[in-house]
């Protein structure tokens, strides 16, 4: 993603001042875990920057649509994505002191050129909102483990015999034949 630099106007260095910015961001393709999310159109974003006295607080939203593969059937699925943009930039350069209740990873220092790059904030906002397991629908049946047919389109031609063949190839199939017995050893918790 290209940088989205916001030049902070001089009036924003006065306490309690606020400014509004908006635009579009071309994310292209984002990787979240094993999944790739393709943004076919730029995301719309808006951000308010507020001077809190010792820092600039950035809040806003980023909205768009991403295309990814369903985790069960591998069909393309388009997902609406709306993320909250958040950032905290200390004013005063490297000598600025962070609030005691904040960890070092919760803020940045305002760069010397007084320009904030919103690209990492927008990317983080979007990554926090994409699902861990993207699904085309909640009741997606997935793929047949034997032939790979999409079970959402109907039953496959494998039938139950193919399922037994898959079990035979499974290294854990021998566990099916174990007799664990109904008796618990003495002293074992039930």
Backbone as JSON, one array per atom type, in Angstrom:
{
  "sequence": "XXXXXXXXXXXXXXXXXXXXXXXXXXXXXXXXXXXXXXXXXXXXXXXXXXXXXXXXXXXXXXXXXXXXXXXXXXXXXXXXXXXXXXXXXXXXXXXXXXXXXXXXXXXXXXXXXXXXXXXXXXXXXXXXXXXXXXXXXXXXXXXXXXXXXXXXXXXXXXXXXXXXXXXXXXXXXXXXXXXXXXXXXXXXXX",
  "N": [[0.85, -1.18, 0.0], [0.53, 2.17, -0.82], [2.0, 5.04, 0.82], [-0.09, 7.21, 2.79], [0.02, 10.25, 3.31], [-0.68, 12.72, 5.65], [-0.55, 16.07, 5.98], [-0.08, 17.92, 8.81], [-1.9, 20.7, 9.69], [-0.89, 23.98, 10.88], [-2.68, 25.16, 12.74], [-3.68, 22.98, 14.07], [-1.97, 22.39, 16.09], [-2.71, 23.61, 18.37], [-4.2, 23.15, 21.56], [-7.16, 21.15, 21.81], [-8.03, 21.6, 19.23], [-9.4, 20.49, 16.09], [-9.4, 18.56, 13.07], [-10.75, 17.44, 9.96], [-10.33, 14.77, 7.67], [-10.47, 13.05, 4.53], [-10.57, 10.39, 2.12], [-9.42, 8.05, -0.39], [-8.12, 4.72, -0.37], [-5.97, 2.48, -1.9], [-5.78, -0.76, -1.38], [-5.14, -3.13, -2.63], [-4.01, -6.31, -2.39], [-4.34, -8.01, 0.63], [-2.82, -9.99, 3.16], [-4.05, -12.13, 5.56], [-3.41, -14.18, 8.01], [-3.73, -17.41, 6.7], [-5.19, -16.55, 4.56], [-5.91, -14.65, 1.59], [-6.96, -11.4, 0.85], [-8.54, -9.64, -1.58], [-8.89, -6.42, -2.68], [-10.97, -5.0, -4.8], [-11.69, -2.48, -5.44], [-10.85, 0.89, -4.45], [-10.68, 1.59, -0.91], [-12.88, 3.61, 0.98], [-12.08, 6.17, 3.18], [-12.25, 8.01, 6.26], [-11.09, 10.43, 8.54], [-10.68, 11.9, 11.74], [-8.63, 14.24, 13.28], [-7.5, 15.11, 16.37], [-6.24, 17.46, 18.67], [-4.98, 16.64, 21.73], [-3.63, 17.98, 23.64], [-0.99, 17.01, 24.53], [-0.65, 15.33, 22.46], [-1.67, 14.02, 19.23], [-4.73, 12.74, 18.42], [-5.99, 10.26, 16.39], [-8.88, 9.29, 14.82], [-11.3, 7.33, 13.09], [-12.89, 5.85, 10.16], [-12.68, 3.1, 7.85], [-13.91, 1.85, 4.84], [-14.93, -0.77, 2.67], [-14.9, -3.38, 0.13], [-13.93, -6.77, 0.1], [-12.56, -9.55, -1.65], [-12.32, -12.99, -1.17], [-11.43, -16.46, -0.61], [-13.78, -18.96, 0.29], [-13.44, -20.71, 3.3], [-14.28, -23.33, 3.48], [-15.47, -24.34, 1.03], [-14.01, -23.19, -0.97], [-14.96, -21.41, -2.89], [-15.23, -18.15, -4.39], [-15.85, -15.36, -2.31], [-17.45, -12.33, -1.52], [-16.86, -9.85, 0.79], [-18.15, -7.35, 2.92], [-16.23, -4.79, 4.43], [-15.61, -2.95, 7.27], [-13.69, -0.92, 9.14], [-12.31, 0.43, 12.2], [-10.35, 3.26, 12.41], [-7.54, 4.04, 14.3], [-5.21, 5.98, 16.09], [-2.4, 7.36, 17.86], [-0.41, 10.05, 18.33], [2.43, 11.37, 19.68], [3.26, 14.73, 20.44], [6.13, 16.71, 20.02], [8.47, 15.48, 19.35], [11.2, 13.09, 19.74], [11.72, 13.52, 22.41], [9.34, 13.7, 23.7], [7.06, 12.75, 26.25], [5.35, 9.81, 27.01], [1.99, 9.08, 28.07], [1.51, 7.69, 31.34], [-0.19, 5.52, 31.52], [-0.05, 4.15, 29.13], [1.3, 1.71, 26.92], [4.39, 1.23, 25.05], [3.78, 0.34, 22.48], [1.37, 1.44, 21.89], [1.33, 3.98, 20.92], [2.7, 6.49, 18.69], [5.41, 8.64, 17.72], [5.04, 11.93, 16.62], [6.24, 12.58, 13.43], [9.13, 14.56, 12.44], [8.6, 16.08, 10.17], [5.99, 16.72, 10.46], [3.95, 15.15, 9.32], [1.53, 12.68, 9.09], [1.36, 9.27, 8.43], [-1.27, 7.58, 7.24], [-1.61, 5.06, 6.16], [-0.59, 2.64, 7.53], [-2.37, 2.65, 9.7], [-4.88, 2.39, 8.49], [-4.58, -0.1, 7.24], [-4.25, -1.75, 9.52], [-6.76, -1.36, 10.71], [-8.46, -2.6, 8.87], [-7.47, -5.25, 8.82], [-8.12, -6.09, 11.37], [-10.81, -6.48, 11.14], [-11.45, -8.4, 9.2], [-12.76, -11.71, 8.76], [-11.69, -14.53, 10.77], [-12.16, -17.07, 9.8], [-13.22, -17.14, 6.79], [-16.39, -17.49, 5.31], [-18.65, -18.55, 2.73], [-21.28, -18.75, 3.3], [-23.11, -19.3, 6.35], [-23.96, -21.97, 6.65], [-22.32, -23.49, 4.99], [-21.41, -26.38, 3.2], [-18.98, -27.3, 2.37], [-16.23, -29.19, 0.87], [-16.2, -32.48, -0.59], [-14.38, -34.93, 1.07], [-13.27, -37.05, -0.24], [-13.57, -36.89, -3.13], [-13.53, -34.19, -3.71], [-15.67, -32.67, -4.57], [-17.95, -29.91, -4.63], [-20.04, -29.7, -2.02], [-22.16, -28.0, -1.59], [-23.47, -27.76, -3.95], [-24.87, -30.04, -4.21], [-25.18, -33.61, -3.43], [-22.24, -35.65, -3.77], [-20.92, -38.15, -6.07], [-19.64, -40.11, -4.7], [-20.55, -41.63, -2.46], [-21.08, -43.8, 0.45], [-19.04, -45.78, 0.39], [-16.68, -44.64, -0.58], [-16.04, -42.98, 1.5], [-15.23, -44.83, 3.42], [-12.89, -45.74, 2.21], [-11.31, -43.47, 2.45], [-11.08, -43.39, 5.2], [-9.46, -45.64, 5.62], [-7.03, -44.79, 4.63], [-6.35, -42.91, 6.43], [-4.14, -42.15, 9.04], [-5.02, -42.3, 11.65], [-7.07, -44.08, 11.67], [-6.85, -46.6, 12.83], [-7.45, -46.21, 15.46], [-10.17, -46.39, 15.69], [-10.78, -49.05, 16.1], [-9.96, -49.65, 18.65], [-10.56, -50.98, 21.88], [-11.67, -49.37, 24.45], [-12.87, -49.99, 26.75], [-15.29, -50.09, 29.43], [-14.66, -49.88, 32.03], [-13.0, -47.96, 34.47], [-9.66, -47.45, 35.57], [-8.54, -48.1, 38.98], [-8.76, -45.38, 41.21], [-8.88, -43.5, 39.22], [-10.18, -40.5, 37.92], [-13.6, -39.79, 37.35]],
  "CA": [[0.0, 0.0, 0.0], [1.26, 3.44, -0.89], [1.77, 5.9, 1.99], [-1.14, 8.23, 2.74], [0.58, 11.27, 4.2], [-1.53, 13.85, 6.02], [0.22, 17.18, 6.54], [-0.81, 18.5, 9.93], [-1.9, 22.16, 9.6], [-0.38, 24.66, 12.09], [-3.73, 25.4, 13.73], [-3.95, 21.74, 14.8], [-1.04, 22.28, 17.21], [-3.34, 24.25, 19.54], [-5.02, 22.17, 22.27], [-8.59, 21.0, 21.54], [-8.34, 21.82, 17.81], [-9.72, 19.27, 15.37], [-9.5, 18.67, 11.61], [-11.33, 16.25, 9.32], [-9.71, 14.4, 6.4], [-11.06, 11.86, 3.93], [-9.99, 10.03, 0.84], [-9.51, 6.65, -0.78], [-6.87, 3.98, -0.24], [-5.92, 1.27, -2.72], [-5.09, -1.78, -0.6], [-4.69, -4.25, -3.46], [-4.19, -7.62, -1.75], [-3.84, -8.12, 2.01], [-2.73, -11.35, 3.69], [-4.44, -12.26, 6.96], [-3.25, -15.61, 8.27], [-3.54, -18.12, 5.44], [-6.12, -16.04, 3.55], [-5.63, -13.43, 0.83], [-8.14, -10.57, 0.63], [-8.32, -8.76, -2.72], [-9.78, -5.26, -2.7], [-11.09, -4.69, -6.22], [-11.89, -1.03, -5.55], [-10.25, 1.56, -3.29], [-11.47, 1.78, 0.3], [-13.17, 4.99, 1.37], [-11.71, 6.39, 4.58], [-12.38, 9.36, 6.81], [-10.38, 10.48, 9.83], [-10.64, 13.14, 12.5], [-7.41, 14.38, 14.08], [-7.79, 16.02, 17.48], [-5.13, 17.75, 19.57], [-5.36, 16.36, 23.12], [-2.71, 18.72, 24.5], [0.36, 16.48, 24.34], [-0.64, 14.37, 21.36], [-2.72, 14.08, 18.22], [-5.54, 11.53, 18.4], [-6.56, 9.99, 15.07], [-10.0, 8.34, 14.84], [-12.06, 7.36, 11.84], [-13.33, 4.57, 9.62], [-12.32, 2.7, 6.48], [-14.96, 0.95, 4.34], [-14.75, -1.3, 1.33], [-15.26, -4.78, -0.08], [-12.8, -7.65, -0.19], [-12.88, -10.87, -2.2], [-11.43, -14.04, -0.69], [-11.98, -17.8, -0.81], [-14.48, -19.58, 1.42], [-12.54, -21.66, 3.95], [-14.81, -24.69, 3.37], [-15.72, -24.81, -0.34], [-13.03, -22.5, -1.82], [-15.6, -20.49, -3.83], [-15.0, -16.74, -4.07], [-16.87, -14.7, -1.5], [-17.22, -10.9, -1.35], [-17.2, -9.47, 2.15], [-18.03, -5.93, 3.27], [-15.27, -4.58, 5.52], [-15.62, -1.62, 7.88], [-12.77, -0.93, 10.28], [-12.1, 1.68, 12.94], [-8.99, 3.78, 12.37], [-7.14, 4.61, 15.58], [-3.8, 6.27, 16.23], [-2.06, 8.34, 18.89], [0.91, 10.56, 17.97], [2.94, 12.34, 20.64], [3.82, 15.97, 19.9], [7.34, 17.11, 20.73], [9.62, 14.7, 18.9], [11.66, 11.95, 20.53], [11.76, 13.88, 23.83], [7.98, 13.71, 24.24], [6.81, 11.69, 27.22], [4.07, 9.12, 26.84], [1.19, 8.94, 29.3], [1.92, 6.54, 32.14], [-1.1, 4.39, 31.34], [0.07, 3.62, 27.77], [2.5, 0.95, 26.56], [5.1, 1.81, 23.92], [3.18, -0.04, 21.2], [0.06, 2.08, 21.77], [1.46, 5.34, 20.4], [3.84, 6.83, 17.85], [5.86, 10.02, 17.88], [4.79, 12.7, 15.41], [7.49, 12.8, 12.71], [9.63, 15.94, 12.4], [7.99, 16.81, 9.05], [4.58, 16.95, 10.83], [3.07, 14.41, 8.42], [1.12, 11.38, 9.61], [1.05, 8.28, 7.4], [-2.46, 6.82, 7.64], [-1.63, 3.72, 5.55], [-0.55, 1.54, 8.51], [-3.57, 2.68, 10.53], [-5.97, 1.85, 7.68], [-4.32, -1.53, 7.1], [-4.56, -2.39, 10.81], [-8.21, -1.31, 10.91], [-9.07, -3.6, 8.0], [-7.05, -6.58, 9.25], [-8.85, -6.45, 12.58], [-12.22, -6.73, 10.83], [-11.7, -9.54, 8.31], [-13.04, -12.89, 9.59], [-10.64, -15.54, 10.9], [-12.56, -18.16, 8.91], [-14.21, -16.59, 5.86], [-17.34, -18.46, 4.77], [-19.59, -18.02, 1.74], [-22.52, -18.69, 4.08], [-22.93, -19.99, 7.63], [-24.2, -23.41, 6.54], [-21.53, -24.03, 3.87], [-21.14, -27.81, 3.37], [-17.57, -27.58, 2.06], [-15.88, -30.1, -0.2], [-16.13, -33.9, -0.26], [-12.98, -35.26, 1.4], [-12.79, -38.1, -1.14], [-13.47, -36.5, -4.54], [-13.36, -32.75, -3.83], [-16.87, -32.01, -5.12], [-18.56, -28.89, -3.77], [-21.27, -30.29, -1.47], [-23.23, -27.0, -1.64], [-24.15, -27.95, -5.22], [-25.57, -31.32, -4.13], [-24.32, -34.71, -3.0], [-21.3, -36.12, -4.79], [-21.17, -39.52, -6.48], [-18.77, -41.03, -3.96], [-21.31, -42.53, -1.6], [-20.42, -44.18, 1.69], [-17.86, -46.62, 0.19], [-15.51, -43.78, -0.71], [-15.71, -42.48, 2.83], [-14.47, -45.89, 4.07], [-11.55, -45.73, 1.62], [-10.58, -42.35, 3.04], [-10.75, -43.79, 6.57], [-8.36, -46.59, 5.59], [-5.8, -44.05, 4.38], [-6.12, -42.02, 7.57], [-3.28, -42.81, 10.02], [-5.72, -42.45, 12.92], [-8.18, -45.02, 11.49], [-6.68, -47.74, 13.74], [-8.03, -45.87, 16.75], [-11.58, -46.78, 15.69], [-10.9, -50.42, 16.55], [-9.51, -49.82, 20.04], [-11.59, -51.18, 22.89], [-11.24, -48.62, 25.62], [-13.54, -50.58, 27.9], [-16.16, -49.22, 30.23], [-14.12, -49.77, 33.38], [-11.92, -47.01, 34.69], [-8.73, -47.97, 36.56], [-8.75, -47.61, 40.34], [-8.21, -44.05, 41.49], [-9.05, -42.58, 38.09], [-11.32, -39.57, 38.05], [-14.67, -40.08, 36.38]],
  "C": [[0.89, 1.24, 0.0], [1.01, 4.26, 0.38], [0.64, 6.9, 1.74], [-0.74, 9.28, 3.76], [-0.4, 12.42, 4.39], [-0.64, 14.92, 6.63], [-0.62, 17.85, 7.62], [-0.75, 20.03, 9.83], [-1.48, 22.79, 10.94], [-1.45, 24.85, 13.15], [-4.05, 24.15, 14.56], [-2.97, 21.52, 15.96], [-1.52, 23.04, 18.43], [-4.23, 23.22, 20.21], [-6.5, 22.29, 21.9], [-8.98, 21.3, 20.09], [-8.56, 20.47, 17.12], [-9.78, 19.55, 13.87], [-10.0, 17.34, 11.05], [-10.64, 16.04, 7.97], [-10.43, 13.18, 5.86], [-10.43, 11.62, 2.58], [-10.23, 8.57, 0.53], [-8.14, 6.01, -0.67], [-6.97, 2.71, -1.07], [-5.1, 0.22, -1.97], [-4.56, -2.92, -1.46], [-5.03, -5.58, -2.81], [-3.56, -7.59, -0.37], [-3.83, -9.59, 2.41], [-3.08, -11.31, 5.16], [-4.42, -13.74, 7.3], [-3.02, -16.32, 6.96], [-4.34, -17.54, 4.28], [-5.6, -14.77, 2.88], [-6.94, -12.7, 0.59], [-7.8, -9.58, -0.47], [-9.37, -7.65, -2.7], [-9.83, -4.77, -4.15], [-11.31, -3.2, -6.47], [-11.24, -0.38, -4.33], [-11.23, 1.65, -2.12], [-11.71, 3.27, 0.5], [-12.79, 5.12, 2.84], [-12.0, 7.83, 4.98], [-11.74, 9.33, 8.19], [-10.49, 11.87, 10.42], [-9.36, 13.14, 13.32], [-7.66, 15.47, 15.1], [-6.54, 16.21, 18.33], [-5.61, 17.56, 21.0], [-4.47, 17.1, 24.11], [-1.28, 18.28, 24.26], [0.47, 15.58, 23.12], [-1.76, 14.68, 20.37], [-3.42, 12.73, 18.19], [-6.19, 11.4, 17.03], [-7.66, 8.95, 15.23], [-10.74, 8.44, 13.51], [-12.48, 5.97, 11.42], [-12.79, 4.36, 8.21], [-13.34, 1.66, 6.04], [-14.66, 0.51, 2.92], [-15.23, -2.73, 1.24], [-14.02, -5.57, -0.47], [-13.32, -8.98, -0.74], [-11.84, -11.85, -1.68], [-12.08, -15.38, -0.98], [-12.66, -18.29, 0.46], [-13.55, -20.66, 1.99], [-13.02, -23.11, 3.81], [-14.93, -25.18, 1.92], [-14.8, -24.16, -1.38], [-13.64, -21.62, -2.9], [-15.27, -19.06, -3.41], [-16.16, -16.18, -3.27], [-16.47, -13.23, -1.35], [-17.73, -10.49, 0.01], [-17.13, -7.96, 2.32], [-17.08, -5.8, 4.47], [-15.37, -3.14, 5.98], [-14.77, -1.68, 9.13], [-12.63, 0.43, 10.9], [-10.62, 2.06, 12.91], [-8.69, 4.41, 13.72], [-5.63, 4.83, 15.59], [-3.58, 7.36, 17.26], [-0.62, 8.77, 18.63], [1.34, 11.63, 18.96], [3.54, 13.54, 19.93], [5.08, 16.28, 20.69], [8.56, 16.28, 20.37], [9.96, 13.56, 19.85], [11.69, 12.24, 22.02], [10.38, 13.86, 24.48], [7.78, 12.51, 25.17], [5.41, 11.12, 27.02], [3.3, 9.12, 28.16], [1.57, 7.65, 30.03], [1.04, 5.31, 31.91], [-1.04, 3.76, 29.95], [1.38, 2.85, 27.61], [3.12, 1.57, 25.32], [4.48, 1.47, 22.57], [1.81, 0.59, 20.98], [0.13, 3.5, 21.21], [2.66, 5.42, 19.47], [4.24, 8.25, 18.18], [5.61, 10.72, 16.55], [6.11, 12.96, 14.7], [7.85, 14.29, 12.63], [9.01, 16.75, 11.26], [6.51, 17.1, 9.28], [3.6, 16.32, 9.83], [2.81, 13.03, 9.02], [0.79, 10.47, 8.43], [-0.12, 7.43, 7.89], [-2.48, 5.39, 7.1], [-1.53, 2.59, 6.58], [-1.78, 1.49, 9.4], [-4.77, 2.09, 9.79], [-5.81, 0.34, 7.51], [-4.67, -2.28, 8.37], [-6.06, -2.44, 11.05], [-8.91, -2.4, 10.09], [-8.73, -5.01, 8.46], [-7.78, -7.03, 10.51], [-10.3, -6.84, 12.3], [-12.47, -7.91, 9.9], [-11.89, -10.79, 9.17], [-11.84, -13.84, 9.64], [-10.89, -16.72, 9.97], [-13.63, -17.61, 7.97], [-15.08, -17.7, 5.27], [-18.25, -17.79, 3.76], [-20.97, -17.88, 2.36], [-22.31, -19.54, 5.34], [-23.08, -21.51, 7.53], [-23.46, -24.04, 5.36], [-21.16, -25.48, 4.17], [-19.69, -28.17, 3.06], [-17.4, -28.53, 0.9], [-15.89, -31.54, 0.3], [-14.66, -34.24, -0.01], [-12.41, -36.33, 0.48], [-12.57, -37.58, -2.56], [-13.3, -34.99, -4.75], [-14.54, -32.0, -4.4], [-17.41, -31.0, -4.1], [-19.92, -29.42, -3.31], [-22.41, -29.28, -1.38], [-24.06, -27.16, -2.92], [-24.93, -29.26, -5.26], [-24.62, -32.42, -3.7], [-23.4, -35.15, -4.14], [-21.61, -37.58, -5.11], [-20.36, -40.54, -5.71], [-19.55, -42.06, -3.16], [-20.5, -42.94, -0.38], [-19.16, -45.02, 1.49], [-16.6, -45.78, 0.09], [-15.09, -43.23, 0.64], [-14.91, -43.54, 3.59], [-13.06, -45.96, 3.52], [-10.7, -44.62, 2.22], [-10.17, -42.71, 4.46], [-9.55, -44.73, 6.59], [-7.03, -45.88, 5.37], [-5.43, -43.13, 5.54], [-5.26, -42.73, 8.61], [-3.95, -43.01, 11.38], [-6.87, -43.45, 12.83], [-8.06, -46.21, 12.43], [-7.29, -47.47, 15.11], [-9.5, -46.26, 16.84], [-11.77, -48.18, 16.28], [-10.47, -50.65, 17.99], [-10.68, -50.0, 20.97], [-11.1, -50.51, 24.16], [-11.91, -49.12, 26.89], [-14.34, -49.58, 28.68], [-15.6, -49.02, 31.62], [-12.99, -48.76, 33.42], [-10.97, -47.63, 35.71], [-8.99, -47.37, 37.93], [-8.08, -46.26, 40.51], [-8.37, -43.06, 40.36], [-10.28, -41.72, 38.32], [-12.36, -39.92, 36.99], [-15.26, -38.81, 35.86]]
}
